[in-house]
């Protein structure tokens, strides 16, 4: 039986999906993989190929220090000499040179070895070559990574997705260390994901980058490429409610303003001529929503816990939950045909 991870990014998938599988599905016991992912894209955008560990340490430690300043818990373990060095740097107790030396000595021992591994399997694409035991004493970025980094909108989206994923994971680590379980809610006015913990609504991350990777950077309905970057060709992704949120104003018994009911749609599908708007989608999109939700669940921390609590503990129960919501929406709206996209590209999930 094919795993969710291999279904998301198998041999035939694009290089960008192989990258996303590392960031979204890779095992996380510390935040180093996210810091390395952001650093690789940054160095790739600068056109670097051969990178020593000392050079890699500069962006790597900057990203880790920024996150420690936000959420101190950056792993599942109690102590880390490298993370302590980052804390000392934030406190002004050591300088940059000392921090970079600590990173080159302590920070890369496991993350470089494990970066390309997802569910105990090597992904088909290599984004760097380990040359720590050669004259380079570092890594060499591959053509695949350099090509990803050279595409401005793609690189920006992938960087945003890594940052968003990092924030979700560190939130779960911090909550578990405090003996809590995080449920993630959608703050619609600000389009943010926030924790439902003791009434606190401190932002975790923006909804768009949190969802984009799981849709493989494409519109949920028509599979047109979308991007989150503002500009002439960018920012064409709307956060949309699969089941129209307007139903809640009519007393619908299920809160539709939840992560399981959110997807990203291109502006044409969401608010163009003949768009979905507040119309109920056709039933054939229901399995697609279920599969996207399974991607979220299998990526763990903390969206897994959130979706399971809201939709069911097993795949069968979660599928039945969506079907029941569809039936209830059809009854309330009196619409059985449902909206469909005018044109659809090749399905990606």
Secondary structure, 3 states (H helix, E strand, C coil): CCCHHHHHCCCCCCHHHHHHHHHHHCCCCECHHHHHHHHHHHHHHCCCCEEEHHHHHHHHHHHHHHHHHHCCCCECCCCCHHHHHHHHHHCCCCCHHHHHHHHHHHHCCCHHHHCCEECCEECCCCCEEEECCCCCCEEEECHHHHHHHHCHHHHHHHHHHHHHHHHHHHHHHHHHHCCCCCCEEEEHHHCEEEECECCECCEEEEHHHHHHHHHCCECCCCCCECCCCCECCECCEEEEECCCCHHHHCCCCCCCCCHHHEEEEEHHHHHCCCCCCCCCECHHHHHHHHHHHHHHHHCCCCHHHHHHHHHCCCHHHHHHHHHHHHHHHHHHHCCCCCECCCCCCCCCC
